[in-house]
Amino acid sequence: MKPVIGITCALQKPGGMGPVPTFALPIYHVSTDYCLAVEKVDAIPLIIPMVQSDTMRENILENIDGLIVTGGGGSLPQRVLQQPYLPSLREQNPERYAFDSSLIKKALRLEMPLVGICRGNQMLNEVTGGTIYSRLQTEIPGTMCHNQEGLAPWGEPWHPLILDPESVLARIFGTLKIEVNSLHHQSIHKVGKGLKAVAYAPDGVVEAIESEEHPFVFGLQFHPEKMMGEPFANNFFRALREAALSYKKAKGGLEINE
């Protein structure tokens, strides 16, 4: 019996906030690393398109056992990156914001294993009432560079991360200090309701959150799916698989409707 892990995707529209594809058509896309990481731990990856029907979203959740809300989706244009404050998550991609918000709310209500990565981490935080910094370098002067794009391969460690020794995440990772990659300009400011910060960069930026109310809900500001050669990343995806498998065995008869 293999659990099915749903993986959200990004939406790129011609003329949108991100770089325009060479073919002028709207596309859904997601990094293959998410799928490969799920497959590596013997779970089934399923990419979720941004269906418009709320009933269809519920039907999708009925057929998966865990959910990864992804990051990525294309860098912001240089004209935007040069601004002191960046657009909000909603402004960057309204359709994706609405879709991800809907899935997160439904997954939390179902007690489904849920992981938000990078943008997904920020989405999880916002959906639960938290806030994010518009731009770290503007709002926290003197903070370190948190985006290694163009400076180092995305899968290479960029900075240390220190975990709360009492956190569930530290127990899953099997260590209190790791080296992680970093590909973000924005980050968590006020932590959402029912969540707690459990990992920090050396400059104090929140790098991970976990739920105090749900059995397996985490937000990671870094990208473990790009670091599957590291023990902590393998441990995390294996833990996600086990949580999803337990959910699969126990979910019979659950209702998704609000």
C-alpha positions as CSV (number, residue, x, y, z in Angstrom):
1,M,0.0,0.0,0.0
2,K,1.5,3.3,-1.1
3,P,0.2,6.7,0.0
4,V,-0.6,9.4,-2.6
5,I,1.0,12.8,-2.0
6,G,-0.6,15.7,-3.8
7,I,1.8,18.4,-5.1
8,T,0.5,21.8,-6.1
9,C,1.8,23.6,-9.1
10,A,2.5,27.1,-10.3
11,L,0.5,29.0,-12.9
12,Q,2.4,31.1,-15.5
13,K,0.3,33.3,-17.8
14,P,1.7,35.4,-20.7
15,G,2.3,38.9,-19.4
16,G,2.0,37.8,-15.8
17,M,4.3,38.6,-12.8
18,G,6.9,35.9,-13.6
19,P,9.0,35.4,-16.8
20,V,6.9,34.8,-19.9
21,P,7.3,31.3,-21.5
22,T,8.7,31.2,-25.0
23,F,5.3,29.8,-26.1
24,A,2.6,32.4,-25.3
25,L,0.2,30.0,-23.5
26,P,-0.9,29.7,-19.9
27,I,0.9,26.7,-18.3
28,Y,1.0,24.8,-15.0
29,H,4.5,23.8,-13.9
30,V,6.3,22.5,-10.9
31,S,9.9,21.4,-10.2
32,T,10.5,17.7,-10.8
33,D,12.4,17.6,-7.5
34,Y,9.2,17.4,-5.5
35,C,8.0,14.4,-7.5
36,L,11.4,12.7,-7.3
37,A,11.6,13.2,-3.5
38,V,8.2,11.7,-3.0
39,E,8.9,8.8,-5.3
40,K,12.3,8.1,-3.6
41,V,10.5,7.4,-0.3
42,D,8.1,4.9,-2.0
43,A,5.1,7.2,-2.2
44,I,3.1,8.2,-5.2
45,P,3.4,11.8,-6.4
46,L,0.3,13.4,-7.9
47,I,0.6,16.9,-9.5
48,I,-2.6,18.9,-8.7
49,P,-3.8,21.3,-11.4
50,M,-5.6,24.5,-10.3
51,V,-9.2,23.3,-10.9
52,Q,-11.8,26.0,-10.6
53,S,-14.7,23.9,-9.1
54,D,-14.7,23.8,-5.3
55,T,-16.4,20.4,-5.5
56,M,-13.5,19.2,-7.8
57,R,-11.0,20.4,-5.2
58,E,-12.8,18.3,-2.6
59,N,-12.8,15.3,-4.9
60,I,-9.0,15.6,-5.4
61,L,-8.4,15.8,-1.6
62,E,-10.6,12.7,-1.2
63,N,-8.1,10.8,-3.4
64,I,-4.8,11.9,-1.8
65,D,-3.2,11.1,1.6
66,G,-0.9,14.1,2.0
67,L,-0.3,17.5,0.5
68,I,2.8,19.5,-0.5
69,V,2.1,23.2,-1.2
70,T,5.1,24.1,-3.3
71,G,7.3,27.1,-3.8
72,G,8.9,28.3,-7.0
73,G,7.0,29.2,-10.0
74,G,9.4,31.6,-11.6
75,S,11.5,34.5,-10.3
76,L,10.0,38.0,-10.2
77,P,11.1,40.3,-13.0
78,Q,14.2,42.4,-12.4
79,R,12.0,45.6,-12.4
80,V,10.1,44.2,-9.5
81,L,13.1,42.8,-7.6
82,Q,14.7,46.2,-7.7
83,Q,11.8,47.7,-5.7
84,P,12.3,48.2,-1.9
85,Y,9.1,46.3,-1.2
86,L,7.8,43.3,-3.1
87,P,4.2,42.5,-4.1
88,S,2.2,40.4,-1.7
89,L,1.7,36.7,-2.3
90,R,-1.8,37.4,-3.5
91,E,-0.6,40.2,-5.9
92,Q,2.1,38.0,-7.3
93,N,-0.4,35.4,-8.5
94,P,-4.1,35.9,-7.5
95,E,-5.2,32.6,-9.0
96,R,-2.6,30.6,-7.3
97,Y,-3.2,32.4,-4.0
98,A,-6.9,31.5,-4.1
99,F,-6.3,27.9,-5.0
100,D,-3.5,27.2,-2.5
101,S,-5.5,28.9,0.2
102,S,-8.5,26.7,-0.5
103,L,-6.5,23.5,-0.4
104,I,-4.7,24.5,2.8
105,K,-7.9,25.3,4.6
106,K,-9.5,22.0,3.5
107,A,-6.4,19.9,4.4
108,L,-6.2,21.4,7.8
109,R,-9.9,20.7,8.4
110,L,-9.3,17.1,7.4
111,E,-6.2,16.7,9.6
112,M,-4.3,15.6,6.4
113,P,-0.5,15.6,6.5
114,L,0.5,19.0,5.1
115,V,3.8,20.5,4.1
116,G,4.3,24.0,2.8
117,I,7.7,24.7,1.2
118,C,9.1,28.2,0.5
119,R,6.1,30.1,-0.9
120,G,4.0,27.2,0.5
121,N,5.4,27.9,3.9
122,Q,4.4,31.6,3.6
123,M,0.9,30.6,2.3
124,L,0.4,28.2,5.3
125,N,1.3,31.1,7.6
126,E,-0.9,33.6,6.0
127,V,-3.9,31.3,5.8
128,T,-3.7,30.8,9.5
129,G,-3.6,34.5,10.2
130,G,0.1,35.2,10.2
131,T,2.0,37.8,8.2
132,I,5.2,37.9,6.1
133,Y,7.9,40.4,5.5
134,S,7.5,42.1,2.2
135,R,11.3,42.1,1.7
136,L,13.8,41.0,4.3
137,Q,16.6,43.3,3.3
138,T,14.3,46.3,3.5
139,E,12.4,45.5,6.7
140,I,15.3,43.8,8.6
141,P,18.3,45.9,7.8
142,G,21.6,44.0,8.0
143,T,20.1,40.6,7.5
144,M,22.1,38.1,5.4
145,C,21.4,37.3,1.8
146,H,18.7,34.6,1.7
147,N,18.6,34.0,-2.0
148,Q,21.5,32.0,-3.5
149,E,20.1,32.1,-7.0
150,G,23.0,32.9,-9.4
151,L,25.5,32.6,-6.6
152,A,25.4,28.8,-5.9
153,P,23.6,25.7,-7.2
154,W,20.2,25.5,-5.7
155,G,20.8,22.1,-4.0
156,E,23.9,23.3,-2.2
157,P,23.8,24.5,1.5
158,W,23.8,28.3,1.9
159,H,23.5,28.9,5.7
160,P,23.1,27.0,9.0
161,L,19.8,26.4,10.5
162,I,19.2,26.0,14.3
163,L,16.2,24.0,15.5
164,D,14.1,24.2,18.6
165,P,15.2,21.1,20.6
166,E,11.6,20.6,21.8
167,S,10.2,20.6,18.3
168,V,8.7,17.7,16.4
169,L,10.7,18.8,13.4
170,A,14.0,18.4,15.3
171,R,13.0,14.8,16.2
172,I,12.2,14.1,12.5
173,F,15.4,15.6,11.2
174,G,17.4,13.7,13.9
175,T,19.6,16.8,14.6
176,L,19.5,20.3,16.0
177,K,21.7,22.0,13.4
178,I,21.8,21.5,9.7
179,E,22.9,23.4,6.6
180,V,20.1,24.4,4.2
181,N,19.7,26.1,0.8
182,S,18.0,29.4,0.6
183,L,15.9,30.9,-2.3
184,H,13.6,33.6,-1.0
185,H,13.3,37.3,-0.5
186,Q,10.3,37.2,1.8
187,S,9.8,35.3,5.0
188,I,7.5,34.9,8.1
189,H,7.0,37.9,10.3
190,K,4.1,37.2,12.7
191,V,3.5,33.4,13.1
192,G,0.0,32.2,12.3
193,K,-2.6,31.0,14.8
194,G,-1.9,27.4,16.1
195,L,1.6,27.5,14.6
196,K,5.0,28.0,16.2
197,A,8.4,28.9,14.9
198,V,10.8,26.0,15.4
199,A,13.9,26.8,13.3
200,Y,15.9,30.0,12.6
201,A,18.7,31.2,10.4
202,P,21.8,32.8,12.1
203,D,20.2,36.2,11.6
204,G,17.0,35.3,13.4
205,V,14.9,34.8,10.3
206,V,12.2,32.1,10.8
207,E,13.0,29.1,8.6
208,A,10.4,26.6,9.8
209,I,7.1,26.4,11.5
210,E,5.0,23.5,12.8
211,S,1.4,23.1,14.0
212,E,0.5,22.9,17.7
213,E,-3.0,21.7,16.8
214,H,-2.5,19.1,14.0
215,P,-0.4,15.9,13.9
216,F,1.7,16.5,10.8
217,V,1.7,20.1,9.5
218,F,5.0,21.9,8.7
219,G,6.2,24.9,6.9
220,L,9.8,25.0,5.6
221,Q,11.3,28.1,4.1
222,F,14.1,26.1,2.5
223,H,13.9,23.4,-0.1
224,P,14.5,19.9,1.3
225,E,13.4,18.3,-2.0
226,K,16.5,19.7,-3.6
227,M,18.7,18.2,-0.9
228,M,17.7,14.6,-0.8
229,G,21.3,13.5,-0.5
230,E,21.2,14.9,3.1
231,P,20.0,12.7,5.9
232,F,17.6,15.3,7.3
233,A,15.8,15.7,4.0
234,N,15.4,12.0,3.5
235,N,14.2,11.7,7.1
236,F,11.6,14.4,6.5
237,F,10.1,12.9,3.4
238,R,10.1,9.4,5.0
239,A,8.2,10.9,7.9
240,L,5.7,12.5,5.5
241,R,5.2,9.1,3.8
242,E,4.5,7.4,7.1
243,A,2.1,10.1,8.2
244,A,0.3,9.9,4.8
245,L,0.1,6.1,5.1
246,S,-1.4,6.3,8.5
247,Y,-3.9,8.9,7.2
248,K,-4.7,6.6,4.3
249,K,-5.5,3.7,6.6
250,A,-7.7,5.8,8.9
251,K,-9.5,8.2,6.6
252,G,-12.4,6.0,5.5
253,G,-15.7,7.9,5.5
254,L,-14.2,11.3,6.1
255,E,-16.3,14.2,4.7
256,I,-14.5,17.1,3.0
257,N,-17.5,19.4,2.6
258,E,-17.6,22.5,4.7
